[in-house]
Amino acid sequence: MAKQSQLDAVRRIFADLTGALEDAAVLAAEAQATASRDDAYRQCEGLIAAVSLCLVRLHRLKRRLE
């Protein structure tokens, strides 16, 4: 039973990660309509933050699976 609950937790993490990656994809899509260099810079900063959060979550998941 414990292994099943651990697997369920891993699946929830993957689901959360999927949502975060989808949010990052929306940010990237919106950035395609950027109107200025400054706006593009802000969009880039936001996208870096979103992708960095995904990377942190992936490393945490990897450690959990080791």
N, C-alpha and C positions, 0 to 999 in steps of 0.2 A: 504494500500500500504506500509506503514512503517513497518508493521509486516512482510510482504513478503521480503522486503529488509533486515531486520534483520535476517530472516531465511536464506536468500541467503548468508549473511556474515558468519553465523554459519556454513553453508555447506562448504564455502571456507576454513574456519579454519580447519574443519575436513579433508578436502582434503589435506591441507598443512601438517597437523599432520600425515596423512597416509604416505605422502612422507617422512617425517622425520623418522617415524618408519621403513619404508622400508630401508632407508639409514642406520639406526642402525642395522637392520638385516644383511645387507651386511657387515658391519664392524665385526659383530659377526661371520659371516661365514668365512670371510678372516682370522680372528684370529685363526680359527681352524688349519690353516697351519703355525702357529707360529714356528719359528726356535730356539728361545732361550727364556730364562726367561726374559731378558731385553726387548725383542721384545713383549713378552706377556704382560709385564707391560705397555708398550706404547699403545698396542692395548686396554688394559683394560681402560686406561685413556681416550682414544678417545671414547670408547663406553660409559663410564660414562658421558662424556660431551654431547654426542648425546642424551642419554636417559634423562639426566637432562633438556636439552632443551625441549624435549617432555613433561616432567612433568610441566615445567613452562607454556608451551602453554596450557596444559590441565587445570591448575589452572586458567589461564586467561579466558579461555572459560567458565569454571564453574562460575566464578564471573559475567561474561557477561550474563549468563543465569538466575542468581538469581533475 
